[in-house]
Amino acid sequence: MGATCSTGSTAGRYESTTPTVGVEEEFILVDPTSWLPSTDNAAVAETASTLGLDLQLELSCCQVETNSPVCQSIDELRTHLIDMRRLAAKAAELNGCRLLAVGAPLSGPSRFEISDSPRYRQMGEHFGALAAEQSICGCHIHVGVADQVEAVQVCNHVRIWLPALLALSANSRIHQGVDTDFASWRAIQWSRWPVAGPPPYFETPGDFDTAVAKMVDCGVMLDKRMAYWDIRPSCHLPTVEIRVCDVQPTVDDTVLLAALVRALVATALRAVERGVVAPRTSLENLRLATWVSAKEGVLGASIDPVTTQRISAAEQLHRLLIHVRDSLDETGEYTSVESALRDKCVTGGGSDWQQRTLRQVCLRKLIARAVERTVPTGTDTHDGSTLISSNASDHR
């Protein structure tokens, strides 16, 4: 949900030419007998703290969130993501439930209890059914920038690529046991909030602050932390936060997204330094492209938000790869990212896996297999030789 404006552990300007990166991952807790969502997030978070993991509560009682430390490299990030998923899964198991990385609950009711915290209770009272139905899970990626001035300009440059990131990350096709026919049902549910989806183009941090203050004043937001746009400057840390992505089924999928997002921000930073003005793409075009990406996913069609040309998502991702190639070359990640993207454009993402699997097995088995994919196995280690490691569970 992002009740805090930015993760406290993922801030910081980079010391080298490569920005720092950090990731927040949101998860569903499920009962291993009924495979329905479990509302024990407070107990799971308490157990996690005894294991050395600071596990955050989310708006719904069936959700928890991990926050990575500041990472200088993608390899470092991957190690932390593996450790956090394993510890979160262990805390869940000690409380009789399991950790599940899907963008929307695969089964269960349409509404859930609100987590017991003052802020979440206030949100429940103010937003009613909208808050009670908010059990969706995202992957939020923070990238270090120098200050708010730089952050606003980076957002302007990156916003045109948000639909491509959504198509790649879509992992919420099945919801409440039904094929929604949307690759990212999470994105559709998320769009119901008053300040969600692609952001406007802001000239300065002052313009951003003024727009947010107006929405707080008119009552559609409780405070500035509820500016839930798909990309935003942090309100108290030197980071840009990309919020458009569904939580990913595997660590390797998250790592791929983080590498692309960091390269996008690094590319934008160079453009800002050169005085390049970002495309002033309209909100209408961005919303159209976002909706199509939510519907189609990585194997379907896409809309170029600048030209409104209808192309394939694969072509849009190819254009993204060309756009960030210099940044990926700097970190030595281009070859592995290119290979992983090529594979995604053939086999699909998390939503395509959900659809294929549900055609083969019952819903309960689908959930059980998705749980297996969520937590890296004991043999899933990383030697630093490649960015994306193979994961035998990816095509189960």
N, C-alpha and C positions, 0 to 999 in steps of 0.2 A: 504494500500500500504506500510505503514511503512516508510514514507519519513524521519521521524526522526528515528534514530537508535534504540532508546529505549524510552519508555514513561518516562517523567521526574518524574512522580508521583509513579512509581512502583519500585523504587530502594531500596537498603538497605539490609544489612546483618541482620539476625535474632538475637535477644537477647537470646531467648530460644533455645532449640534444634530443633525447627521447623522453617523452612525458612519462610520469608515473601512472600506474593504473591500479584500480581496485574494483571489486565486484560484490554486489549484494545478490543473493539468490533466495527466492521465496519457495517454500515447499508446502505440500498438503500432507497431513498426517492421516493414515488410514488404519482401520482395524484389520488384522490379518485373517480373521475368521469370516466376517461379513464383507470385508473389503469396502465398507462404507467409511466416509471421513470420521475421524476421531477428534473429539473436542477437548483433548488433554494438553493443549499447548503450554499452559502454565507449568504443569508438572514436568513436561519434557524439557522446558527451558531451565527449570530448577535443577534437574538431573544433569543437564549439559554443563551447567556451571561447576558442578563437582568434578566433571571430566576435563575442565580447563577450556571450555568453549562458551563464549558469550553469545547465546542464542536469543534472538529478539522475537517478541510476540508480534503478530500481525493483527489486522482488524478482526478477522474471523478466528474463533477459538480452534479451528482445525488447521491453522497455519503457523509456521515459524519461518525465521529468516536468518541467514548467515551473512556476516560482513567480513571480507578479507582485509588484511593489513595493506598498507601502501606497498606496492611491488614495483621494483625497477625493471624487471624482465617478465616475459610471458612464462618462461620456465618456472620462475619463482611463484608466480600466480597459480600456475597449475598445481604445484606442490601444496599450496595452501588450500585450494579448492578440494583436492582429494582428501586432505586431512579433515577439513570442516565437514564434508559430506559423511565421512566415516564416523566422526564423533557425533554428529547430529543423528545419524541412523542408530548408533549405539544407545544414545539417550532415548530415542523413540522406542527401541526394542525393550529397554529396561522398564518402560511404562506400558508395555503391551501393545504398541502400535508400530507402524512402519513409516519410513520417509518416502515421499513420492514427488518426483519432479515432472509435473504437468502444468500447463498454463491455466487449466480449469478443471474442477473435480470431474473425474470420469463417471462417478456414481453419486447417489445421495440426494438430499432434498435441495430445493432452490434457495432456502434461507438457513443461516447458521447463527448461533449465539455470537454476540460481540465479545471480544476479549475484555477482561476486567481491568481496565485502566481508565483514569479520568478522561483522557483525551478521546479514547475510543468510545467510551460511554457517551460523551458529548456528541461525537459524530453520529452515533446510532440514534440519539434523540433528534438531531437536526435533519438527518438525511433519510431516516426511516427505512423503508424496504430497500432503497438503493444501497445503504450500508450493510444491511442484513444479507444481501445477495452478493456481496463483494468478497468472494472466496477465490479470486483469481491470483495467479502467481507470475511475477515478472523476473527478469534478470536485468539489474541496473548496473551500468558500467560507468565508473568515475575515472576521468582522466585529468591530470594536473595541468593547470594553467597559472599564469602569473597573478592575475587579478580579475576583477569584475569587468573591466573594460575589455580585456582580451577574451574573457568568457563569452560576453554577449556577441562579439564578432565571430568567434568560433561557432557558436550556435547558428548564426546566420549562414555560415558556409556549410555546415553539416546537415542542416534541416532538409535539404533536397534529397539526401541519401537515406533518410529515415524509412521510407516505404521499402527500399531494397533490404534494409536490415530486418524489417518486420517479416518480409517474405521468407528470408533465410531462416529466421528464428521460430517460425510458426510451430506451435506444439500444443494446440488445444482444439483439435477438430471434434473429438468425442466429448460430450458433456451430458451428464445425467443419463448415461447409457445410450445416447442417441448421436448419430452422425449429423452434425449441424450443417454440413456442406460448406463450412468455413474453415480454412486452415488455421486461423487464429480467432477462435470464438472469444478468447480473452480480450482481444483488441476491440471487438464489437461491444462487449459488456463494459469495457473501460471507457468507451466513448460517451457513455451516458452521463459521466460526471461533468459539471459545468466548466471546469478548466482542465481539459484533457485533449489528447491528440496532438497534431503538429502545432508548434507555436507560431505566433506572428513574427514578422521581421522587426527587430528592435534596433534603432539607430545607436542608442547609448544605454548604459546601465540606468540612467535616470528615467528613460522611457519605459524600461522594463519595470522599475520600481513603481512608477506612476500607474501603470496598467494593473499591476498586482494590488496596489493600495485601493484602487477604485473598486475592484472586485470584492475585496474584503469589506469595504465601506457599504457596498450595496447588498451584502449578506449572502452571496453565492459561495464564499469561502469563509471558513472560520478564521484563518490566518494565512500568512504568506507561504507557509509550508504546504498548503494545499494547491499550489500552482503545479498541477500534475501533468504538465506538458511532456511530450515525448523526448524533448531535450530541454535542459534548463541550466543556468548557472546555479551553483550552490548559494544558499542565502548566508552562509557563514564560513565557508571554506573555499580555498582556491582550486576548485574543480569545476568541470563541466560534467553533468550527469545525463547519460543517454538511457532513457527509460522505455523505449519502444518495444523491446524484445520480450517474448515469452521466456519463462524459465526453461532451461535446456535439459533434455533427457539425460545427457551424459556430461562429464567433465570436459571431454574433448570438444564437444559442441560449444560449451561455454568459452573454452580457450580460443576457438576459432573466432567467435564473435568479439572477444576482447582484443585479439590481435588486429582485426579489421577496424574496430572502433578507435583503438589507439592510433592506428595509422591514419584514419580519417581526421582525427584531431591534430596530429602532427602535420599533416598536409595543410589543414586549415591555418595552423599557426604560421607556417611559412608564407601562405597567401596574405595573411594579415600583416606580417612583417614587411611584405613587398608593397603593401597598399592596395592589394586587389580587392575590389568590392564584390561581395557575394551576390549571386543572382537573387533578384527580388521576386521570387516565385510567390504567387498568390496563395492565400490559405485555401481557396476553393480548389486549386490544382493539387495542393498537398493532401487535402482531405480525400479527394477523388482517388489519388494514387494510393493512399493509405488503405482506403476501403477495398480497392482491388487487390492489394497485397494480402489483406486479411482474408479475403475470399479465396484467392488462388494459391497462395503459398509459393514455394520455391519451384515447383514443377509446372506452374500455370502461367497465365498472362500477367503483365505488369503495365503500368502507365508511367512514362517519363514525366515527372511533375513539372519540368521546365518547358517541354514542348507539347505535352499531352499526347505524344505519340504512343500508340499501343504496341508494345514489344513483349517479348518473353521475359520472365523473371531471370532466366539464365543470362540473357543479353544484358539486362540491367546490372546484374552482378559482375559480368565481364567488364562493363564500363566502370563500375566501382573499383575493380581490381586494377585497371589501367590508371585510374585517378590516383590511387594510393601506392602505386608500385615503388616510387622513389623512397617513400617512408618504410615500406616493407623491406626493400633492399638494404636500407641503413641498418636494420636490426637482424638481417639475415633470415627473415621469415617468409620471403616471397614464394619460394619454391613449395614449401609445405602448405602455405595458405592456398596457393593456386591449386595444388593437388586436392586439398580437402574441399574446396569450392567446386571443382570439377566433379568430384564424387557426389556431392550434395545435389548437383543439377541433374544427376542420373538417377540416384536412389531416393532422393527426396529428404525431407527433414522429419522432425518428430511427429507432425500431423499425418504425414504420409505413412509413417510406421504404424501409427494408431489405426488408421483406416485399413491398411493391409492386415494387421493382426486381428482386428475385430471380424474381418471376413473369414478368418481361419479358426478362431476360438471364441468361447463365450466371454462375456464382459469380465467375469471374475478372473479368468486366466489372463485377459489383457492387463488388468490392474496388477496382478501378481508379476507379470513379466516386466511391466513398467517400473515396478519397485526394484526388481533385479537390476535394471539398467541404471537406476538412479545412483546406486552406491558402487564406487570402483571396487573391483575384487582385490584380494590380497596380493595378487601377482601384477596388478596394474601399477607399475612404477615407471619412472621417466629418467632416461640416462642423459638427457640434454642434447641428443644428436638430432632430434627432429622436433618440430613444434607440436604436431598432432600425432599421438600414438594410436596404434590400432586398438580396437575394442571389440572383442568377439561378440559382445552382446548387442552391438548396434543393429544387426540385421536379423535378430531372433524374431 
